[in-house]
Amino acid sequence: MTTTYEQLCAILVRDYQLQPEALALTAPLEDLGIDSLGLAELLFNVEDEFHITMPSEPVELLTLGDVVNFIDGLIAAQDGDALPPTPMSAAFAPAP
């Protein structure tokens, strides 16, 4: 059985040409070269790969672990196992 983390890493290696050894749960997305536009693209890919629907509200996803937890929450909510994850704030919102 493939974990969410393993599937996400496969997407990042395939679509972003990232090295697998750089992909730790604590890795900040920004350090991986994934800015707000890259995150939006990643989330579209995640929707397709995981067969889930992203909420329209922005979410704060700063690390690879944040993305994994968010995906797991959406999958659980879709399966009726839990409430959907609550968006926290705009991802990579520009500084005032």
Secondary structure, 3 states (H helix, E strand, C coil): CCCHHHHHHHHHHHHHCCCHHHCCCCCECHHHCCCHHHHHHHHHHHHHHHCCCCCCCCCCCCEHHHHHHHHHHHHHHHCCCCCCCCCCCCCCCCCC
